[in-house]
Amino acid sequence: MGFVASATGALAPAAERDGIVRGAGPQRARAMHIVVIGWLFVIGTMALALSSPFAAVAFFAGVGVAPVALVVWLLGRRRR
């Protein structure tokens, strides 16, 4: 673990620079929520542009919900 110069000129552990500090969990979880909400918004908007309602629901489920569910499951599994 190395040290880096901070904005104040003091040496700080490299882990702090990379955001790997104790207590950064809730902030990271909030950032993941924003990413998930943004992804579902974009995919939902794309699904609305499809001509068939069945195609829109299938697209949203396959490209939006399924990958999000997989990522949430994998990240939740790692925390246990």
CORNORUR-V844164 format. One line per field, one symbol per residue. ss: DSSP state (H for helix, E for strand, - for the rest). A space follows every 50 residues. Layout:
ss=???
//
This chain:
ss=--EEE-----EEEHHHH-------HHHHHHHHHHHHHHHHHHHHHHHH-- --HHHHHHHHHHHHHHHHHHHHHHHHHHH-
//
